[in-house]
Amino acid sequence: MSTCLIVGASRGIGRELARQYAADDDRVIATYRKQSDGAALGAFCARTVALDLLQGGYAAALDQALAKESLDLAIIVAGVAGPRFEHISAPDQADFDTVMRTNVLAAMQLIPILADRLASSHGKLAVISSKMGSIGNTTSAYSWLYRASKAALNSVLKSASIELGSRGVVCMALHPGWVRTDMGGKGADLSVEQSVASMRRVIAAANRSHNGRFLNYNGEQLEW
């Protein structure tokens, strides 16, 4: 039985990751923001931890909550879309701060506290990114704040993979596909169950050769 940490499991992809890993008898630690979400996750997760990435002190709080834990897998899912501008339009400070703090700063603050726990088990670290964060594949300015945040997240993951890879941790950024969630909308290509099942297969198959790579939900390598 593996111990999996899912950061951002309140709904959508994060909740389904927690559900599927728990259904396969893995020990799941899931973070949530709202008390009602924590109660729902408690029905199938081994542990739940309240974590608000827009409030100060969350990294120290998670570090304390994981004090006696060893992790085999950590997946940072939490993310927000922010304003979906069709063209280049200056975001206001509040939107910029919310998107960047949630999508980028959180990973930069949490990965260091996860490092030793993952290294001790030669575990795996995944961040849920987006193909919209691929600079090489950018073809429009749509949602350019979200694009910028995911490109930054990819850079964070790549940097972390250099240090953690030398300690036996396999680090990867994953594009979940266009998924029917609150963020993806009802017209998206994939159900959340399909996306998560596919990403779990990619994570399970990943080895040291996958460290520091940006992967599609079906395992194909994506351009940074």
Buried (B, 14 or more C-beta within 10 A) or exposed (E): EBBBBBBBBBBBBBBBBBBBBBEEEBBBBBBBBEEEBBEBBEEBBBBBBBBBBEEEEBBEBBBEBBEEEEBBBBBBBBBBBBBEBEEEEEBEEEBBEBBBBBBBBBBBBBBBBBBEBBBBBEBBBBBBBBBBBBEEEBEEEBBBBBBBBBBBBBBBBBBBBEBBBEEBBBBBBBBBBBBBBEBBEEEBEBBBEBBBBBBBEBBEEBEEEBBBBBBBBEBEEBEB
